[in-house]
Amino acid sequence: MSVRILHFADAHIDIANYGRHDPETGLPYRVEDFLKSLDQIVDTAIEERVDLVIFAGDAYKDRNPQPTFQRAWGERMMRLSRAGIPTLLLIGNHDVGPAEYRAHTLQEYSTLAVPHIFVADTIKLWGPEELGAPVQVLTLPWVTRSRFLARNDTAGKTSEEINQIILDRIGKSFAETLATKIDPKLPLILTAHASIGGATYGSERLVMLGRDMVIGKVLVTDPHFDYVALGHIHKHQMVNERPPVVYSGSIERIDFGEWREKKGFVLADVSRGHTEWRFIELDTRPFHDRLIRLEEADGFMEKLVSLLPESHEVVGAICRLRLEYPHELDALLDEKIIRDRYADAFDLRIIKNRTGTQQAKLGDLLAMESLGPYELLQHYWRSRNQTDAEIEELLTLAGDVLAIHSPTGKISPENPVAGT
């Protein structure tokens, strides 16, 4: 017995970091990009006649979405409902409030009992009787301390000790479910919104800032599971081969920390003891990044223009141009020529790093919002005339202080950590 599932996550449909508003719809053009990606996902679910859609958390950018964005998300969910496709919505960290009693962003679907739409906000084993599909799904929504711990559980304990208590309780719950509640004849899927040990972080890492609780890989690689559908980390990746432990990744690029990443979703045929899956890339708006370093006054603009991308390369793209040059050459820079080359781009951010000076203009500071923490630190220390060797050492120390971990445990030029 095999079931076909569609797995996606981290929609964040109301993030609009770049561009303007569409005068006809009133929505930011970037929000429309996210909704177009969501439409592609819903279209595929209907065309492929999938047995189950699993959304692994984070519908919006935060827990207080505007009604307009809730309506847009709801229109897509209702298409799945009307098509009779069981859809399981897992609660992510951007979906919940800080207090246990507060409603989360997807609460209305369970409150109104929308047909074929199920909201997973607790650890629970969902069976075929509920889902209407021959499959079992164990759900692990975003872990909050208030859900697992009473106040007296945390008294006098360090953050690491508290996290370990929570992980032990999750492990105990999983073990009990796997030992006594599952049907060994049916496929078993785990879906979780969490950071799994060994995964590679994307742009969202700055938001976590070392506060994320990492769940050990052993917990999600139990041989009882036939497929593990993950959300929370925006970079698509497979953490484990058997069983497949897969982050579908976010459905659109959030910022330049993700500009090289492919965005999409997963289609998987899951049967007991065997799963075949494939990543389907979405047609998303391109990002284009260019770094140009200049040292000499002679032919300054001619050299710069020769290093710019051709106009056709940036049509409709979100673009970032990083310029590094001595501050005394600033008067030679002609931004109009640059912007003319990028005239057909969707958005252009020009970031100037004037070497040999510690002063920055306000316009440059405003452009810094498109940089991640690694690039911001690098930019700052270069402005202080630090050598490359000194910058590398300082970045290593910064990684330790901020507790921002990459798979190697450090921030490095090979593993820059970008922020949203």
N, C-alpha and C positions, 0 to 999 in steps of 0.2 A: 504494500500500500504506500503510495507516494502522494505528497501534497506539494503544490506549487505556491510559494510565498513570494511576496514582494516586500523587501526590507529597505526602509529609508530612515533618516534621522536628521536632527539639527536643521530644521527648516528656517528658523529665524526670519520669518517673512517680512518683518517690519524694520529690518536694518537698511538704512539709506545713507551710507557714508559718502557717496559721491553723486554728483549730478543735480538735476532740477526736478520740478514737478511736471507731470503731464497735465496740461490745461484742460483736457477733455474729461479725464477721470478724477483729477484732484490728487492722485497718488504720486509719490515720488517715482521717477522712472526706475530707480533701483529696486523699489518694492515690486514694481511690475515685472522686473527680471526674475525675482524670487518666485512670484506667482506663476510665471511662465514655466519655470522649472517644476513647480508643483503640479501644474497642468500636465506636463509631459509624464510625470509619475502616475497620476490618476488615469490618463489615457492608456498607458501601458498596462496598468492593472486590469482595466476593463477589456482591452483588446486581447490580452493574454489569458483572460478568464482565470485569474489566480484564485486559489482557494482561501487565501488569507493575506491581508496587508498588515505588516508590523511597522509601526512608527516608534522608533526608539528614543523619543524625547526631544524637548526644546522646540516648541512651535513658534515662539516669538523671541524677541531679544531680551525681554524681561517679564516679570510677573504681572505687569500692569499694561497690557496691550490696549490700544485705542479701539473703540467699537468698530471703526471702519476696517481695521485689520482683522478683528475677530470675525466680522461678516465675510471677508474675503476667504479666510481659512475655512469657515463654516460652509461656504458654497462648495468648496472642493470636497469636504468630508461628506456632504449630502449627495454628491454625485456617486460616491462609493456606496453610500447607504441605499440609494435608489437602484443601483446596479445589483444589490443583494450580496455585496462582497463583505464578509466579516473583516472588520478593521479594528485592530488593537492599538490603542493610544497609550503609550507609556509616559509617565511623568518624569520630566528632566529637571535639572537644577534651576533653569530659567523659568520653569512653570510653577514653582512653589514659592509661597511666602515664608518669612522667617518664623512665623508662629504656627504651631500645629493646627490650630482651630481655623485658620484662614483658608478660604476656598482657593484652589489652584486654577490655572487658566483654562483647563479643559473640563472643569467641573460640570458645565451645563449639559454635556453629552450623557452623563450618567444621571443627572438630576431629571432630565427630560426623557430619559430612556429612548434615545434615538435608535431606531432599528439598525441592527448589524454593526453599531459602533460601541466599542467597549473601552472603558477607561481603567487602566491599571495603575493604581496609586498605592498599592500594598504588595508585599511579597505574597504571591498566590499562585497556585497551580490551576490554570484554566483548562477545562476539558472539552471534548467534542460536543457535549450537551449544551454548553454555554456558547461556544464559538460557532457551532453549526458546521464544523469541518473536522475531518478525521485526524486530529492532531492535538497534542498537549503542549501548552506553553507555560513555562515557569517565569514569572515576572519579578524583576528587581528594579523598582523605580529609584530615583535619586535618594541616597541615604542622608537623612538628617539626624542629628543627635537626639532631638526631641522625640523622634519616632521610636528609638531603640533604648533610650536611657532615661531614668528618673534622675532628679537632682542629686539624690544621695549616692547615685552610681558614680558621679563625677567628682565628688568631694576629695580634695587632696591628690588628685591624679593628674599626670601630665597629659598633654594632647596625644602623645604616642600611645600611652596606656589606654586612654579613652577609645581611640581608634581601634586598638586591638580587641577591646571588649565588644565593640560593635561588630567587627569582623568575625569574632568567635560566635556571636549570636546569629549572624547571617549563615555561617557555616553549619551551625547546628540545625537551623531551619531547613537548609538545603538537604542535609543528610537525612532528616526525618522524612521530608517529602520524597526523596529518591528511594528510601527504604520501604515506605509504607503506602504511598498514594499513587504512584504512576502505574499506568497500564503498559506492561512490557511489550505489547503487540503494536502499540501506536508510536509514531514518531514523536520525539520529545525535543522541544526548542526552548532555549533559555534566551530571554531578552533582558538587557540591563542597560541602564544609563549610568556609566561609571568609567573611571580610569582603571585600566587593567595593566598590571605589571608587564613591562616589555614593550608596550605600545609607544609609538612615536607621536609626540604632540605637535599640533599645528598652531595656527595663529591665536586660538583661544587660550593658550598657555598663560598669557599675562593676566587674564581674568582670574585664573586659579591662584597664581602667585604663591605657590608652595603650600596652599591650604587644602589641596585636594587629597582625599583619602584614597590610596591606591589599593585595589583589591588584588590579592595574589592570583597568579595565573592558574594555580592548581584548583581554585574554586570553580573556574569556568571551563575547565578541560576534563571534567568528569566524563568517563566513557558512556554514561547514560545519555548524555546530550548528543543529539544528531546535528544540531546547528546552533550557533550562538550569535544572536543578532544584537550588535552593540551600537550605542549612541554616546555622545558627549565629546569625543575627540573628532575634530573636523577633517582630519586627513584619512582618506580611505586606505585601509590596510587589513591584511590578514595576520592576526596575532598567533594563531595556532592552526595547523593543517588538519589534524584529526583529533577531535571533531573540529570542523571549521569554526574558528572564532574570528568574526569579521566586523570591523567598523565600516559602515557604508559611507561615512563621511558626510559633510554638510552638502546641501543641494546647490549652493552658490558660493562664490568666493566672498569672504567677509572684507578682506583688505589685502595689502601687498604681502602680508605674512603667508598668504595662501596662493600667491599668483602663479606658481608653477604647478599647483595641484589640480588633478582632474576631479571633477565633481559629478556625482551620479548616485545610483542606487543599485541594489542587488536583486536579482531574480534567482531563486534557489528551488530545486526539486529535492525535497527532503523525504527520505524513507527510513525505516528502522535500520540503523547500522550503516547507512550510506547516504551521502548528500553530494549533489552536483550544483555548483553555483557559478554565476558570472556577474561581473560588474558591468553595468551599462552606463556609459558616459552621457551626461546631459549636454545639450546645446546651450552653453552659457556665454555671457558677455566676456570677451577676452580682456586680460590685463597685459599691459606692456611696460616693462621697466628698462631703463637705460642709465648707465653710469658713465660719465665723461669726465676725464681729468685733463686739465690743461695747465701748462707751466709758463708759456712764453707769450709776450705781447704781440710779436710779429705774426700776422695772419691769424689772430685770435679767433675772430668770428668765422673766417673761412674754414679753419680747422674744425671749429665746433659744428658748423653746418654739415661738413662732410661726414661727421660721425653720428648725425641724427638719423633716425629711421626714415625711410621713404614714406610719403603721405599715405600710400595705399596700405602700408603695414599697420597703421593705427586707426583705420576707419572704424568708428563705433566702439573703440577700446577705451578702457580706463587706464590712463597713462601716468607714469611717474618718471620725471627726468631729474637725475641727481648730478649736479655740477660741482666740481672741485677745482678751485683755481686760487692763486694768490690774491689777497684782498686788494692789492694795488691795481689789479686788472679789472676791477668791478666796473669802471666807467666804460670799458670796451664792450660790455655785454649788451646786446640788443635783443630784448625779450620779444619784440614784435616779430622779428624774423623767425624766432623759435615757435611762437604761437601760430604763425601762418603755416608752418610745416605741419603742425598738429591740428589744423583747422577742422578736420573731419573726425577728430577723436571725440569720444563721449565726455571725457573729463581729463584735464591735465594739471598735475601738481609739479611745479618747478621748485626744487630744493637746492639751495646754494650753500655750499660749504666753503667759506672763504678762509683759506689757510693763512697763518701768520697774524691773525687778529683774534681777540677774545670777545669782540663785539658782534652782536647779531641784530638785524633789523626785525621789527615786529612781523612783517610779512613772512620772514623765514620761520619765525616761531609758530605762526599759524599753520604753515605747511608741514610742521613736524608731526601733526596728527596722523599722517599716513605712514610714519615710521614705527617700527617695533622697538622694544627695549634695547636689544643688541645694537641696532643701528643708532639709536639715540645716544647711547653711551659712547659708541665709537665716534660719532660726530662730535660730541662734547670734548673728548680727549684729544681728538685731532685739532680742535680749535685752541687747545691749550699747548699745542706743539709737542705732544708726547710722541715718542718714536713708536714704530709698529711693534717692536718687542715689548715696550712698556705697556702699550694698549692691550696686547694679548695677555700679559700678566694681570693687568687690572681687571679685564673681563673675567678671567678665571676666579679672581677674588670676589667679584660682584656676583658670580653664579653661586658661590658658597654662601655669601651673606643673604641673598634673596631666596635661597633654597629653591631655585628654579632648575629642575632636573631635566636633562635630555636623556636619551638612552645610555649615553656615556657618562652621565652624571655632571657634565659641565656645559657651559655655554662656550661655543667656539665658532670661528668663522665658517667651519664646515657644517655646523649645526646651529645656525642663528635661530633665536626664538623671537618671533614677531608678536605684536600685540594688537588687540582690537581697541 
